Amino acid sequence: MTYLTNDVTDAVTTLVMKVLDYYLLGNPASPLRKALIDSQLGEELTESGYADYQRDTFFTVGLKGTEPEHREEICRIIYDTIRNESEQGLDKGKLETAFHQIEMESLEIKEMYPLRLMDQTYRSWLYDADPLNNLRIKELLDELRRRYQEKQGFFESILRDQLVNNPHHSILTFVPDKELLSRKEEALNNKLAQIKAKMSQEELLKIAEEAKRLLEMQTAPNPPEALATLPRLSLDDVPREPLELPTVMEEAAGIRFLHTDLFSNSLDYIEISVDLRGIDDELIDVLPIYADAVVKMGAGPYDYVEMAEREAAVCSGISVGLSSKGTVDEPELFRPSMTFFTKGLERNLAKMTEVLKERFLSPDFSDKSRLKDVLYQGRAARRSSIIPNGGRYAALYASRHLSKNCEVSERINGVSQLDTFDMLLEDFETGADELVSKLDKINDFILSTSRITVSFVGSRNSYEIFKKNLLEGLGSLPETQIPDTTSCFEPKGGCAEGLAAPADVAFVALAARSVSASDPNAPILTLLSTQLSYGYLWEKIRVHGGAYGARAEFDGLHGIFDFWSYRDPFILETIQTFKTSIGYVEKEMDLSQKAVEQYVIGSLKGLDRPIRPGNAVGTALERFLTGQTHEFRKAFRQRLIASTGEEIKRVTREILAPAFAQPCICVLSSRERLEDAGIEGMKIKDL
């Protein structure tokens, strides 16, 4: 259901709708989200909430993973819930939580911060309203608080006007059709054949000539005099020292603490890494379920609703991530890990730390009904992410044959997770007890001081308070011996795999082993990945091939180099382009001193991006755990700056050419496209 709501130039109503959005949908305890999930009529919410990026704002909410016959009941739940809230009165505690969340969001210094501020001004300025409206959030929040305290039913009246009594809404039902893509393809081919049959020989020749001229225009290089007008940096403009974070490490009660003292605009950021080396292999596939369940279920004496409410009142929420990567010197070091992340206002630091400790120390997985909901939501979220992130998923799947870290990375972050979710849901009634037992085993495994490294971004005073509070719960955990797990994995190349999904385009990936991040050749591979992405691959795959994009990436912590394309009309042609890019570097790429200097500057851009507080907490942690010391980063940078054309040729010839003689290939597309591609030996897996 989608409601047409207020004009975006009405700043107060727009902010009210943001408050109502969070109140109704913002966390698992929010009334509309909870009512829809508890109905058991679907697996997860559609992309829901209030949208204010255009003049006519709208509020949308729905369920996915449902059936068409549930349409009326779902609509009734939506309507009844918002009507009941407007009639019975909004819960003041939940309203305060919504205010808190909006305040936090307005204060955070995020990535691309200047662009975000620019976007905020345009949202009202485009429609002749005050461009500073969305930058005055604190003033507007204060005004809202005043109105809501002075006028009884203030929020309820706007809820009735904008949603409950609003006749301007639409109801859309989307039903999957397995034959849709093949029918569309057939209809297009028939239409084109009919058009061609009606054309004269002269018209066909004209089209061919126009296509030829278009190709010539696309492939013609920019004239030197035009390029000379572009402003350029020189290497003299580039800092010789890498950007450093003011991070200090200390150890307390066996736990390593990293403190980065950055201006964070009254927010504190916390990330806890847990070393998972030595975990039973049978538990690895359950890690994604643990990552979801530990933050969506109850903890200690609180059920999942109470925990959700306590969490939302003091922080942005808690998220859990999984990874498996080596170090700058040893990409083969098998080092799976789990991270807990949260952020919140300084004034709530003590309460935020308590909630984080409860999630970490005493999660409760015993509510099987809620656990089943978590599984459904997790599966739906991962299924929905496949097409938007198809290139990444294909690259993960291709690289899983290259090392133990790559194999486990795919199992915990790739499409293979779906197999685990499907299996557990199919057999949930008989397998729930075993699943709960495995989740408890994972939690028991991580509770060890020697496995924990904590990163904190905020003031020194906040850090000291946080450390003291955290140690009151985690400081008494036992120590364990972490095993050395350098892998004996046998890599293989020359494999071809297809992932069949409902996609009318393709995502094509090639992966091969390369070198570690500390290898002297690693900076050249970084340069090549940047330049190929924005040069040769852009021209061939994006401009000529019509794909949305293509990338080359060097990953020294996994010791791999890969290529991948995104929303690509072609498969075989793209694979060929990836392979010929290596010959292009050796034979056609401009490797003059002036050109190489620009390649270096373009590559340094990735190393010199501004590090905002939310990034700094994870960056400091990864640098510490993977061995990215100041000395390593300085040597890497100096080696990159000193790159020459001859070195670029040598590294391509000695490292990339042999590696991609037998790469691992993965293509994610429809089964019809995969079969039509006719790639020899390709094994196709249905998603």
C-alpha positions, 0 to 999 in steps of 0.5 A: 500500500502506498499513500500520497502524503504531504508536499515536501515544502511543508517542513514541519509535516515532513518531519512529523512524517519521519517521526511517524515512519520510525514510530510505525516501522523503525524497529521490530517493536514498532506497531505496524512492523510487528503486526505484519510480521506477527501475522505470518502472512509473509516473510519480510516487509517490502522496502517500506517507509516515508520518502521525501526525495520528491515534491509529492512525498509518499508512505509505502508499506507491504509484505513480500514472500506472501500469496495473492489471496492474502492481499485483503487481509494484509491491507486490513492489518495495515489500515487497522493498525494505523487507525488504532494508533490514531484512536488510542493515542501514540505511545510516548515512549515510542515517540521519544525513541523516534525523536532520538533516532532522528536526532542521531541521524541529523548529527552523524557525519557520514560518508560523502558528507558535503554531498549529503548536505547539498542533497538536503538543501535541494530537497526543498530549494528545488520547489522554491522552499527555504533551502535550509529547512532540512539543515535546521533539524534541531530547531524543527525537532524543538518546534515539534516537541513544543507542539506535541506537548502543547496540543493534545493529539498533535501526532494523531491528527496528522496520522489521520490526515496523511494515512488513516483518512487518506483516499489517495493510495494505491494497492499493488500486488506483484506475482512471480511468473517463471515464464516472463523472461522467456516470453519477453525475449521471444516477443522482442525477437519476433517484433524485431524480425517483423520490423526487419522483414518490412525494411528495404535493402537501402534501409538495412544498409542505412542502419548498418552505416549508422551503427558503424558511425556510432562505433567509430564515435565511441572508440575515437580518442579525445583529441589531445587539445581537448584533453589539455584543457582539463585541470590535472593534479601532479605528483607534487600535489600528492602527500607523501605520507599516508593519512593516519588515524589518531589510534592508541592501543592498550590491553585490559583484562586480556582484551585489546582496546583501540581508541581513536579520538576524532571529532564525532559531533557528540556520537560514539562508535563501537565495533567489537571483533571476535576471532573465530579461528578454531570454530567447528566447520559444521557451525560456519554455515550457521554463522549468518543465522547467528548474526541475524538472531543475536540482534533480533531475538531476546536477551537475558530476561527480555523478550525480542520486543523488549530488547528492540525497544531498549535498543532503539531508545539508546542507540542506532541498533546493533548489527553483526558482520562476518568476514574471513581474510588473512593479513597483509603478509599472509593471505592464506592465514585462515582467520574468520571473524565476527564484528558487533557494531553500534553507535549512539549519542554520548549521553546514552553511552552507559545504557548503550554499552549495557544493551550491547553487553546483553546482546553479546553475553546472554542472547536467548534463542529459545523462542522458536516462533521468533527464530522462525520469523528471523529465518524467513526475514533473513532468507527474504533479505538475501534473496532480494539482494541477489540482483542488486548485488549480482556482480559481487555475488558472482565474484564471491562465488568464482573466488571460492575455489582459490583459498580457504578464506575465499571459500568461507567468505562465500559460505557466510556472505554469498549465495550459498547462505540461501541453501542453509536458510532453505534447508533449515526452514524446510525442516524447521519443526524437526530441526529447531532444537538442533539449530538452537543448540548450534546457536548456543555453541557459537555464543559459548565459543565467542565468549573469550577475552583472547578472541576480543578486540574492541575499537572505539571512536569518541572523546577520551572521556567517553572512551574511559567510561565505555571501557570501564562499563564494558569490562564489568561484563566482558573482563571476567570471561575466560581466556582460550588458546587461539590456534594457528590456522594457516590453510592447506587449501588446494586452489583450483582454476579453469572452472566455470559455474552459472547461477540461475536467477530471474534476471534478464541481464547477466553478472559476469565474474572472473577470479584468479590468485595473485599476491599478498598486500605486502608483496612488492608488486601489490601497489602495481596491481592496485594501480591496474585495477583502478585504471582498467576499471575506469579505462579499458573496461569502462569503454568496452563493457559500459560504453560499447557493451551497454552494461551498467558497469564493470570492475577490476579489483585487487584484494591483497588480504585474500591474495586474489585479483578479480573482474566483474560486470554489473547488469550486463547484456553480454556474457561471452563477449564480457569474458573475452574482454576481461581476458583481453584486458591483460594483452591491452596493458602490454600492447596498447595502454599508454605507459608514458611517464605523463600517463602513468603519473595520472594513473598513480594519482587516480589510484591514490584517490582510493587510499586518501578518501576522507575517513568519517567517524563511522568508517574510522571505527572499522578502519582502525580495527581492520588496520590493527588486525590485518597488520596494516601498520604505518610502516606498511602503508607508507612503503605501499604508498611510496612504491605506488608513487614510484610506479613506471610503465615498465613495471606495469608491463612486467607485473601484468606479464608475470602475475596477471597473464599466468593467473588468468590463463585458467581463471575461475568463472561465474555468471549469474543470469537466467537459466536460458541465457546461461544455457545459450552462452554455451560455456564449455563445462559450465555447471549451473545451479538454480537459486 
